[in-house]
Amino acid sequence: MADVVTFDKLDDAATKKAVGDFIEFYLRWFKKNDLEILAEYKIDWYLADINHYIFENKSFTPEQMKDDLLEQRGKDLKHVISVINPEYYDDGSLKAESWDKWYHEKFEKVPKRD
């Protein structure tokens, strides 16, 4: 079984996988305008820069967007993941299995309004 580590302890290949998985999650939820859970983390400036980049390049194909986000906003994305600080297996896979599952688990913990 793989070791459980933090994002900052991943090797280069695992980091690239982890960031790629986060980009896919982020773009999917960005399009739904449903990333409120991330507001609980102190990453506003980084998300604003990432969102601005996505908006400015909305004509990109999904593959172009993924590749360019990694290249142009990779440091911001890595910072966001470090602050969120999910657990990873040493191969770069989320312990929570997916970012979607992680998001839903966080969402379920939000107190419901009456």
N, C-alpha and C positions, 0 to 999 in steps of 0.2 A: 504494500500500500504506500502511496506517495506521502511525503511529509507535508504538513500544513504550515504555511509560512505567510508573512505579510507581503504585499506588493513590492516593497522596497528590497526584499530578499530574493526576488526572482532573478534568474540569469537572463541574458539578453534574449534568447529564443522564447522563453516563457513570458518575458515582459512584452515582447511583440505580440504574442498570442493574446495576452490579457488585455492589452490596449485595443487590439483589433476587435475582440469580443465586446469591449465597452463601446467602441465606436458604433458597431452594429446596433447594440441596444439603444444608445443615445439617439442615433438618427431615427430609429423607428418611433421612439417615444416623443422625440422633438416634433415629428410630423403630426402626431396626435395632440400636440400642445399639452402634454400631460407629464411634466417632470417635477411636479411640486415637491415630491419627497426629497429631492436634492436640495431644496431650499433650507433644510435643517442643518446643512453643512456650511462652513465658512469658505465658500468657493465662488461667491457671486461674480467677482471680477473675471475669474477664469471662464466661467460659463458665459458671461457676456461676450468675451472675446471669441469663444468657440461659436456661439450663436450668431454673432456678427459675420464670422467667416462663412458659416453655412448659408446665411441669408444672401451674402454678397456673391456666392458661387452656386446659387440654386439651379443654374442651368447645367451643372455637371451631372453626368450619369452617376448612379449609385456607386459604381466601382471607382470612378474618378474622385468622388467625394470622400470615400473611405481612404483612398491612397493619399489624397492631398491633405485631408485632416491630420493624418498621421505625420506627414512630412512638415506641414506648416504650423500645426497647433499641437504637435506631439508633447512638448514640454507642459503645456496647459493641461492636456488630457492626463498625463502622468501625475501631475500635481492633484488634480481632482480625484483620481483613483487613490492616491496616497492618503488624502484627507478622509475620504469615505472609509478607507482601511478595511475592506472585506478580507476574509480569509481565502487563501489560495492553496491549491496543491502545487508542489514544486514544478509541475509541467505547465503552469499558467492557467489551469482550469479553476473556476470558482468553486469553493467548497459548497456554496449554495446551489450548485449545478448550473445556474444561468443567471444573468442579470435580471431577466424578467421575473424569475422566481424570487430573487433577492428583493426586487421592487415590490412585488405583491406581498411578501412577508412584512416589509416595512409599512406598506399601506394598511395592512390588517391591524397593525399596532396603533394606528392613529385613532384617538378617541372620537367616537361618533357623536354628532350633534343630535340633540332631542328636538 
